[in-house]
């Protein structure tokens, strides 16, 4: 991979120093139910999220964090984007994901 973005190592794993957040892909605006609904309708299919992940991967940002068990569209997009680009995304699970 043509490394474009700085990296750091955590517990022996090399991670991009910027982490892809998933609130706007999952529909959590922290603003209003109407904003949440708009986000959810815009990103209701993985084909709508794939280009976003590709832009990050193209810049060497390959670390993503989110509650993946609650966001199947994002999981589908991760798989599709990895297959389409041949690049791997490193998943970091949100703290409230543990124990579920």
ABEGO torsion letter per residue (X at the ends): XBBABBBBBBGGBBBBABBBBAAAAAGBAGABAAAAAAAAAAAABAAAAAAAAAAAAAAGBABBBEBAAABAAAAAAAAAAAAAAGBBBBBBBBAAABGX
